[in-house]
């Protein structure tokens, strides 16, 4: 049994500009977990940390911590 192929990063990135908060959050999580090495992901996260909706800001903060924070960086190795 094969797993479905996740959508292409460009298709997901286009969803980051949606007016629907849930679509934006789902797209950001999908990029973070499926395409973490995507050039420009950090810029998307930084931009969404300033989003007017608190759910988007929380999601961006979680994705930032997962991708660029101590979970994936030097902090995890020091523990």
C-alpha positions as CSV (number, residue, x, y, z in Angstrom):
1,X,0.0,0.0,0.0
2,X,1.4,3.4,-1.0
3,X,0.9,6.6,0.8
4,X,-0.6,9.5,-1.0
5,X,1.9,12.0,-2.3
6,X,1.7,15.4,-0.4
7,X,0.8,18.4,-2.6
8,X,3.7,20.3,-4.2
9,X,5.1,23.1,-2.0
10,X,4.0,25.8,-4.5
11,X,0.4,24.6,-4.2
12,X,0.6,24.7,-0.4
13,X,2.3,28.1,-0.4
14,X,-0.5,29.6,-2.4
15,X,-2.9,28.6,0.4
16,X,-0.9,30.7,2.9
17,X,-2.6,33.8,1.5
18,X,-6.2,32.5,2.0
19,X,-8.8,34.5,3.9
20,X,-9.8,31.2,5.6
21,X,-7.8,30.9,8.9
22,X,-8.0,27.1,8.9
23,X,-6.7,26.8,5.4
24,X,-3.7,29.0,6.3
25,X,-3.0,27.0,9.4
26,X,-3.3,23.6,7.6
27,X,-1.0,24.8,4.8
28,X,1.6,26.1,7.3
29,X,1.6,22.8,9.2
30,X,1.8,20.8,5.9
31,X,4.8,22.8,4.8
32,X,6.5,22.5,8.1
33,X,6.1,18.7,8.4
34,X,6.4,17.7,4.7
35,X,8.7,20.3,3.2
36,X,10.8,21.7,6.2
37,X,13.8,22.3,3.9
38,X,11.8,24.6,1.6
39,X,13.6,27.8,0.9
40,X,11.5,30.6,2.1
41,X,9.6,28.6,4.8
42,X,11.2,30.7,7.6
43,X,10.0,33.9,5.8
44,X,6.4,32.6,5.6
45,X,6.6,31.7,9.3
46,X,7.9,35.1,10.3
47,X,5.2,36.8,8.2
48,X,2.5,34.7,9.8
49,X,3.7,35.5,13.3
50,X,2.3,39.0,12.6
51,X,-1.0,37.7,11.3
52,X,-4.1,39.4,12.8
53,X,-5.8,36.1,13.8
54,X,-4.5,34.5,17.0
55,X,-4.9,31.0,15.7
56,X,-2.6,31.7,12.8
57,X,0.0,33.4,15.1
58,X,-0.1,30.4,17.5
59,X,0.3,27.9,14.6
60,X,3.2,29.9,13.2
61,X,4.9,30.0,16.6
62,X,4.5,26.2,17.0
63,X,5.9,25.6,13.5
64,X,8.8,28.1,14.1
65,X,9.7,26.2,17.3
66,X,9.5,22.8,15.6
67,X,11.5,23.8,12.5
68,X,13.9,26.5,13.7
69,X,13.9,26.1,17.5
70,X,15.7,24.0,20.0
71,X,13.7,20.9,19.0
72,X,15.6,20.7,15.7
73,X,18.7,22.8,16.6
74,X,21.6,22.8,19.1
75,X,19.4,22.9,22.2
76,X,18.2,19.3,21.7
77,X,21.8,18.1,21.5
78,X,22.7,19.8,24.8
79,X,20.0,18.0,26.8
